[in-house]
Amino acid sequence: MNKQLEKEIVAHSKVEALTSRTLEYLKNGFPVHFTGPTGVGKTSNAFYVAKCLERPVVVLQGHEEMTNADLLGDFNGYTKKLLVDNYIRSVVKKEETMKESFQEGVLFEAVKNGYTLIYDEFTRSKPETNNLFLSVIEERILPLYGSKHEEKWVKVHEDFSIIFTSNPAEYAGVHKTQDALMDRMITLELDYMEKNAETAILTQKTDISDEDAEKIIHFVAALRDKCLSKGKQAPGIRAAIMIATLYKQKDMTLSAEDEEFKQLCIDILLHPVHKGMEYKDKSRTLSLITQEHKKAFGGNTSGK
Ligand SMILES: Nc1ncnc2c1ncn2[C@@H]1O[C@H](COP(=O)(O)OP(=O)(O)OP(=O)(O)O)[C@@H](O)[C@H]1O
């Protein structure tokens, strides 16, 4: 696992519980799917579980243009081999052979060697492409049809595991639901983290004090709660990370009276909070943010 990511994970109680259940399911041969809104930790949790499996990790990022060749591999040109034999000086024998060289695709490599595959945002890929996963999961073989490969299929290594992630807000209107594939995995729904877990993550990522981190998290969470009761979109931990990073870097004061800090919060939050509202009038969202900002930072003068 990537050293940077290993350092970054905050293994709060929800992460630990989720990880131990996920490991149990994967070890019994069932793929696991983390789903939930943006920023709740689906990818981070997938990496953490993968690390616990102690196998090499490969990552696939779902996208519209993904093809079977990306997953299985392809012949990517020719390798030329020239053999010159002039053992007897006057007789020169030349032999030239051309061989197609095969570049293994991500899925082929993972399945063959028993790696852990993280398939992030898999619903962004076309269902026809994802159909390859049906036999990998059910029959434990990877069919190599259409790949010009000599073998017809490759057997799935017993250490191979897959963790899928997706965001349900993206399902609508992208592709038809991938029911056959979904039916073969255990889907675990992740929700927004507890405030103390978010505070720990924020402190670790931005190196601000616990007290300041707690205030920023409470502020963002208060606005999120307003969105959740109305719309589907809401600001998450990433917005809090942006606020904390810039507040620290620009040496602002964590106070409702610091106009620069207030403007920073508005810039970061107006768009995501308004997306979560059902009304059109943006000035209502602006006054909501200003109001919550005052509640969270009113009168305070914090030293970082
Ligand atoms: N347990 C954790 N420890 C440390 N950082 C975390 C943890 N959970 C989430 N994060 C951080 O929060 C942010 C969002 O996490 P992540 O990318 O895993 O969410 P996601 O649900 O996959 O989001 P998206 O759907 O937008 O891809 C990242 O900066 C990530 O590093």
The ligand as an ORCA input file, in Angstrom:
! r2SCAN-3c Opt
* xyz 0 1
  N     -10.662      7.399      7.939
  C     -10.066      8.400      7.292
  N      -8.828      8.801      7.648
  C      -8.209      9.830      7.032
  N      -8.773     10.525      6.028
  C     -10.002     10.180      5.631
  C     -10.724      9.108      6.230
  N     -11.941      9.017      5.630
  C     -11.978      9.975      4.699
  N     -10.818     10.668      4.692
  C     -10.465     11.835      3.850
  O     -11.670     12.482      3.478
  C     -11.677     12.812      2.097
  C     -12.780     12.052      1.395
  O     -12.531     10.651      1.520
  P     -12.713      9.610      0.321
  O     -12.080     10.122     -0.921
  O     -12.290      8.292      0.820
  O     -14.295      9.688      0.174
  P     -15.225      9.030     -0.928
  O     -16.456      8.621     -0.224
  O     -14.483      7.989     -1.695
  O     -15.506     10.300     -1.839
  P     -15.952     10.369     -3.397
  O     -17.276      9.694     -3.531
  O     -16.073     11.851     -3.634
  O     -14.842      9.739     -4.173
  C     -10.289     12.469      1.563
  O      -9.478     13.617      1.674
  C      -9.809     11.397      2.527
  O      -8.408     11.368      2.598
*
